[in-house]
Amino acid sequence: MSYAPDLESALNQQDTLWRGEMFIASWEISTRFWKSFPLISFPLYTMEWGLCKQHIAVFDGFRKGHVDCGIANLNIPQADFF
């Protein structure tokens, strides 16, 4: 399994294939990432498409997001990531 360069995929041990992206999109929505309105359109579209193609990945990601705290909700300054 190859890991994506983004932090969310690496922390959730998901790859960059469609199944992993659908998992991460559902996870982001479930962790209240929807507060960033312009950015939420991409995860919503990916989750919608995933309901037809990979509904188990969407369900797993959404369920995991309910118990996790999303990276966007940690209020970590961007300078701390570098």
BANUKE-721943 format. One line per 10 residues: number of its first residue (from 1); their letters; for each residue x, y, z of N, C-alpha, C. Coordinates in steps of 0.1 Angstrom, whole numbers, plus 5000, padded with zeros to 4 digits. Layout:
<sites>
NUM = A = X Y Z X Y Z X Y Z  ...
</sites>
This chain:
<sites>
1 = MSYAPDLESA = 5009 4988 5000 5000 5000 5000 5009 5012 5000  5007 5021 4991 5014 5034 4990 5006 5044 4998  5013 5052 5006 5007 5062 5014 5008 5076 5006  4997 5083 5008 4997 5096 5001 5005 5107 5009  5010 5117 5002 5018 5127 5009 5010 5136 5018  4997 5135 5018 4990 5144 5028 4988 5138 5041  4987 5146 5051 4988 5142 5065 4976 5133 5069  4964 5137 5064 4952 5129 5068 4952 5115 5063  4957 5113 5051 4958 5099 5046 4968 5091 5053  4979 5097 5056 4990 5090 5064 4985 5086 5078
11 = LNQQDTLWRG = 4978 5095 5085 4974 5092 5098 4963 5082 5098  4955 5081 5088 4944 5071 5087 4948 5059 5079  4960 5058 5075 4966 5046 5068 4958 5043 5056  4955 5053 5048 4948 5052 5035 4957 5055 5024  4954 5049 5012 4963 5052 5001 4956 5062 4992  4962 5065 4980 4957 5075 4971 4948 5070 4961  4944 5057 4962 4934 5052 4952 4920 5057 4956  4911 5054 4948 4897 5060 4950 4891 5055 4963  4893 5043 4967 4888 5038 4980 4893 5047 4991  4906 5049 4991 4912 5057 5002 4908 5072 5002
21 = EMFIASWEIS = 4906 5077 4990 4901 5091 4989 4887 5092 4993  4879 5082 4991 4865 5082 4995 4864 5081 5010  4873 5073 5016 4873 5072 5030 4877 5085 5037  4887 5092 5032 4892 5105 5037 4881 5115 5036  4874 5116 5024 4864 5126 5022 4852 5124 5032  4849 5112 5035 4838 5109 5045 4843 5112 5059  4856 5109 5061 4862 5112 5074 4862 5127 5077  4866 5135 5067 4866 5149 5068 4852 5155 5071  4842 5150 5064 4829 5155 5067 4824 5151 5081  4827 5140 5085 4823 5135 5098 4830 5142 5110
31 = TRFWKSFPLI = 4842 5148 5107 4850 5155 5117 4847 5170 5117  4836 5174 5111 4831 5187 5110 4840 5196 5102  4846 5191 5091 4854 5199 5082 4845 5208 5074  4832 5206 5074 4822 5214 5067 4822 5228 5071  4829 5232 5082 4829 5246 5086 4837 5254 5076  4846 5248 5068 4853 5255 5058 4845 5254 5045  4836 5263 5043 4826 5261 5033 4831 5259 5019  4840 5268 5014 4845 5266 5000 4852 5252 4998  4859 5248 5008 4867 5235 5007 4858 5223 5008  4846 5223 5013 4838 5212 5015 4832 5206 5003
41 = SFPLYTMEWG = 4832 5214 4992 4825 5209 4980 4832 5197 4974  4846 5196 4975 4853 5184 4970 4850 5172 4978  4851 5172 4991 4848 5160 4999 4833 5156 4997  4824 5165 4996 4810 5162 4994 4808 5154 4981  4814 5159 4970 4813 5153 4957 4819 5139 4958  4831 5138 4964 4838 5125 4965 4830 5115 4973  4824 5120 4984 4816 5111 4993 4803 5107 4985  4797 5116 4978 4785 5112 4970 4788 5102 4960  4799 5103 4953 4803 5093 4943 4807 5080 4949  4813 5081 4961 4817 5069 4969 4805 5061 4974
51 = LCKQHIAVFD = 4794 5067 4976 4782 5060 4980 4777 5050 4969  4780 5053 4957 4776 5044 4946 4787 5034 4943  4800 5038 4945 4811 5029 4941 4817 5021 4953  4819 5028 4964 4826 5022 4975 4819 5025 4988  4807 5021 4989 4798 5025 5001 4804 5020 5014  4812 5009 5014 4818 5004 5027 4829 5014 5031  4837 5019 5022 4847 5028 5026 4841 5041 5031  4830 5046 5025 4824 5058 5029 4818 5056 5043  4812 5045 5046 4806 5042 5059 4817 5041 5069  4828 5034 5066 4840 5033 5076 4846 5046 5079
61 = GFRKGHVDCG = 4848 5054 5069 4854 5068 5071 4845 5077 5079  4832 5076 5076 4823 5085 5084 4822 5080 5098  4822 5067 5101 4821 5062 5114 4834 5065 5122  4845 5064 5116 4858 5067 5122 4859 5082 5125  4854 5091 5117 4854 5105 5119 4846 5109 5131  4836 5102 5135 4828 5105 5147 4836 5104 5160  4846 5096 5160 4854 5094 5172 4868 5101 5172  4871 5106 5160 4884 5113 5158 4882 5128 5159  4893 5135 5161 4893 5150 5160 4900 5153 5147  4894 5161 5138 4900 5164 5125 4912 5173 5127
71 = IANLNIPQAD = 4921 5173 5118 4933 5181 5118 4929 5196 5118  4919 5199 5110 4915 5213 5109 4909 5219 5122  4905 5210 5131 4899 5214 5144 4909 5214 5155  4921 5211 5152 4931 5211 5163 4937 5225 5166  4934 5235 5157 4939 5249 5159 4954 5250 5161  4962 5242 5153 4976 5242 5153 4981 5253 5143  4989 5262 5147 4995 5272 5138 5002 5265 5126  5001 5270 5115 5007 5265 5103 5023 5264 5105  5028 5273 5112 5043 5273 5114 5048 5261 5122  5039 5255 5130 5043 5243 5137 5044 5231 5129
81 = FF = 5039 5231 5117 5040 5219 5108 5054 5219 5100  5061 5230 5101 5074 5230 5093 5086 5230 5102
</sites>
